[in-house]
Amino acid sequence: MKKKSRYIIIIIIIGFSISTYFYLNSRYEKIDIFTAAGFAKDESSPISVTDRKTLIEISSIVKSSVKMDGIVNVVQPDYVLEFKSFPDKIRTIYLWLNKDSNKGMLMYKNKTETGYSISEENAEKLKQIVLPLEN
């Protein structure tokens, strides 16, 4: 019985280690924020975010955005965000965030028919991160 318990503990530890490895490697190392030029990025003005707290905050805002009904037809975004993770994975998101508006919207580059709304509270948080760095 003791031998069986050891095997179970070893399996649990190995499983935990593997899941921790994949979790840590899927986290973002850096987010580059560009002003948009159409649906492309303006390479002349990137803002690089590497602060762990800010990375987590931006990621949680994106994750908490709400899928909008229907297929969206939009004008060019205000920003292009590139979420970079190890090893060399990049996820691109288009962001509509206007300093005069109290809401925002985002769209994944690989899923342009679907928009995701950003709450007023989260739009304000994003403005505090993006707008001061833009000047």
C-alpha positions in Angstrom: 0.0 0.0 0.0 2.9 2.4 0.8 4.4 1.7 -2.6 1.1 2.6 -4.3 0.9 5.9 -2.4 4.4 6.9 -3.4 3.5 6.3 -7.1 0.4 8.4 -6.7 2.4 11.3 -5.1 5.1 11.1 -7.8 2.4 11.2 -10.5 0.8 14.2 -8.8 4.1 16.0 -8.5 5.0 15.3 -12.1 1.6 16.5 -13.3 1.9 19.7 -11.3 5.4 20.3 -12.6 4.3 19.9 -16.2 1.2 22.1 -15.8 3.3 24.8 -14.1 5.8 24.7 -16.9 3.2 25.3 -19.6 1.4 27.9 -17.5 4.6 29.9 -16.9 5.6 29.7 -20.5 2.3 30.9 -21.8 2.5 34.1 -19.9 3.4 37.2 -21.8 6.9 38.6 -21.5 6.2 41.9 -23.4 3.4 43.8 -25.0 4.2 46.2 -27.8 1.6 48.9 -28.4 1.6 50.7 -31.8 -0.6 53.4 -33.1 -2.6 52.0 -36.0 -2.0 52.8 -39.6 -5.0 51.2 -41.2 -5.0 47.7 -39.8 -1.2 47.7 -39.7 1.1 49.1 -37.1 3.0 52.3 -37.2 6.5 51.1 -36.6 7.8 54.6 -35.7 6.0 54.8 -32.3 6.0 51.5 -30.4 5.4 51.5 -26.6 6.9 48.4 -25.0 5.3 47.2 -21.7 7.5 44.8 -19.8 6.4 45.5 -16.2 4.9 42.3 -14.8 2.0 44.1 -13.0 1.1 46.1 -16.1 1.3 42.9 -18.3 -1.0 41.1 -16.0 -3.4 44.0 -15.9 -3.6 44.3 -19.7 -3.9 40.6 -20.1 -6.8 40.4 -17.6 -8.6 43.3 -19.3 -8.4 41.4 -22.6 -9.6 38.2 -21.0 -12.5 39.9 -19.4 -13.7 41.6 -22.6 -17.2 40.5 -23.7 -17.9 39.0 -27.1 -20.3 41.1 -29.1 -23.2 39.6 -31.0 -23.1 39.4 -34.7 -20.4 40.1 -37.3 -18.7 43.5 -36.8 -17.9 46.0 -39.6 -15.4 48.6 -38.2 -13.2 51.5 -39.0 -9.5 51.3 -38.5 -8.4 50.7 -34.9 -6.6 53.2 -32.8 -3.9 50.8 -31.7 -2.3 47.5 -32.6 -1.1 45.4 -29.6 1.4 42.6 -30.0 1.5 40.2 -27.0 4.8 38.4 -27.0 5.5 35.2 -25.1 8.2 32.6 -25.0 9.3 31.2 -27.4 8.7 33.9 -30.0 4.9 33.6 -30.0 3.0 36.7 -31.0 -0.7 37.4 -30.6 -1.9 40.5 -32.3 -5.0 42.4 -31.1 -6.6 45.5 -32.6 -7.8 48.0 -30.1 -10.3 50.9 -30.4 -9.7 53.2 -27.4 -10.5 56.8 -27.8 -9.7 59.4 -25.1 -13.1 61.0 -25.6 -15.1 57.8 -25.3 -15.8 55.9 -22.1 -15.7 52.4 -23.6 -13.4 50.4 -25.8 -13.4 47.5 -28.2 -10.8 44.9 -29.3 -10.6 42.3 -32.0 -8.1 39.5 -32.5 -6.2 39.7 -35.8 -7.0 36.1 -36.7 -10.7 36.6 -35.9 -11.7 39.9 -37.5 -15.4 39.1 -37.8 -15.8 39.2 -34.0 -15.5 42.2 -31.7 -15.1 42.2 -27.9 -16.4 45.1 -25.8 -14.3 46.5 -23.0 -16.1 47.9 -19.9 -15.9 51.5 -19.0 -13.8 50.7 -15.9 -11.3 48.6 -18.0 -11.3 51.2 -20.8 -10.2 53.8 -18.2 -7.5 51.5 -16.9 -6.2 51.0 -20.5 -6.2 54.7 -21.1 -4.1 55.3 -18.1 -1.5 52.8 -19.5 -1.6 53.8 -23.2 -2.4 57.5 -23.4 0.4 58.9 -21.1 3.0 56.8 -22.9 1.9 58.0 -26.3 3.1 61.6 -25.8 
